[in-house]
Amino acid sequence: MLVGLHDIDRDRAIAAFAALERELFGKGAWSENAIRQELDAPARTYVFDVDEPDGSIRGYAGFWYDGDDAELMTIGVSKDHQRQGIAAAMLDRLLHDAELQGARRMLLEVRVDNAPAIALYRRFGFSIMGRRKRYYQPEGIDAYTMSADIRPHVMGFQTTQTTQTRGNDQDIHDNEGAAQ
């Protein structure tokens, strides 16, 4: 079950977030203090995947919205619960929330060696924009920068709209027929 940050005990969410960070990212994990600062920063939206029977937090994801672009800040799912659709559900929710807030596109960075994450992002319409050398520290791993349009960026007027499927059958509109 996906819940927003304001629908969950904050200290429990932070502790689970920090534990998952250590499990998933080792030396590159965000500290508990960094997580608190991130969650307290303005214009952040975070969701958590909570296992209904026992209430454990299996995943987290969040973005920052600056008034035009949304930036995926982080997404993580416990190793025991990966490949079960949790990351896809969280990403879909974040894209929906970003669209409701007015974002036109979402940006992100991903390790170049993280094939499962890259495949997930491509499934949701993200494409590679560029590469950031030695972005992930302390390992010095490069990152791809990726972006996906959330809402059409219309230049001129729009004559028709078509519907396409986002990652898991949520409707979004593209700008087919828009003047370029």
N, C-alpha and C positions, 0 to 999 in steps of 0.2 A: 504494500500500500504506500502510495506517495503522499507525503505530508510536507507542508511548508515549514520554514524555520519557526514561524510564530505559532505553529500548532503542535510543538514538541517542547519538552523540557530542554531549555538552552544548555545547561551544564551537561546533561546527558548527551545531547547532540554534539557538543564540542569534544567531550571525551571520546565518543565513538569516532568522530571525524579524525581526531588525532591518532587513534589506534589504527584506523584504516590507512591513514597516510603512511605511518611507519611500516605497516604490512606491505603496502603497494610500492612505496617509493624510497624506502631505506634512507640513505644519507640525504637524499633530495627532498625528504618529507617536510611539510610545513610543521612548525612547532605549534604547541597549543596556544602560545601567545600570538603567533602569526595568524592562526585560525580565528581567535577572538577579534583581532584587529580587522581581519577580512570581513567577518560577519557584522562588525560594527560600522564598517565603511558605508558611505552613502551609496544609494542606487544599486544595491546588491539584491539579488533574488536567489534563494537557495531552496532546494528540495532534498528530502531524505527518503530513502526506501526503507520502510519498517516492516519487518516480518510480523504478520498479524498474530500468529499463535503465541510467540514469546516476547514480542516487542523489541527484539534486537534490531539495530540499525545495520543494514546490509550494504548501503551505498549512499552517496551524496553527490550533488552537482550544483553548480551555481554560475551566475553570470553577472556582469556589470553592464549597465546601460547608460550611455553618455548623452542621449538625446538624438542619436542617429543610428549608430552601430551598437550592437550588443557584443560583449566580449566574453566567451566562455572562459571562466576562470579556472575551473577544475571539475573533474568528474572521476569518480572512483567507485568500484564495487569490490567487496571482499572476494578474495580468491576462491573461497568455497561456493560463491554464488554467481560467478561469472558464467557467461554463455547461457543465461536464463532469460534474457530480454530486459533486465533491470536497467542497464545503461541506456538502451534504446528508449525505454519508457521515460526515463529521466530527461534525456535529450529532447524527446518529443514535447514533454511538458515545458521545458525551458524555452524551446522555440515558440511554442504557443504563448507562454507568458511574455516573451520578448515582443511578439507581434501585438499582443494586447497593450503593451506599454508604448508602442509606436515605433519599434525598431524596424529598420529596413533590411538589415542583414546582420548575420552573426559571424564573428571572427574567432579564431582560436589558433593555438600553437600545439603541436603534437610531435613527440619524438619520432624521428625518421625511421627508427627501428621498431615502432609499435604498430605492426601490421594489423592486429585486430581493431585497434582504435581507428586507424586510417580507413579500414573497410567500413566501420560503423559510420564515420563521418561522410564518406562517399555515398553510402546508402541514403543519407539524409540530404544529399545535394551539395555537400561541401566540395570545393575544388581547391587544388594547391595554387597559392599565389606566389610563394617564394620559399626561401630557405634561410634560416638564421643559424649561422655557424656558432658552435659551442654554447648554445642557448641554455641547455640543461646542465647545471652544476651540482655537485662537484665533478661529475663524470666527463663533462665537456662534450655531450652529445648534441648534434644538430637538431633543429626543429623545423618542420614545415609550418608555414603560416597558411591557413585555409580560410575560406569564406563561403557562405551560402546566403543567397537572397531569401529573405523572409517574406517581404512584400515587394510587389513590383516597383521598380524605380522608373516611373513614367516620365518621359521627356516629350513634351507636346501633349497630344490627347490620346486617349485609349479608345479603340473602336470595338474591341471584343475582349472577353475574358474567357479563359479555359481553365478547367480544373485538372490538377495532376495530383498524384498520391505522394505524400511525404512518408518517410520511413515506415510507419505502421498504419497506413490507411486514414490519416487525418488529411482533410482537404486544405489545400492552399491554392492561391491563384498565381499564375504566371502572367507575364505581360505580352503574350503573343498578340500581335496586331497593333502594338503601340508604335507610334512614330519614333524613328531612331535618328 
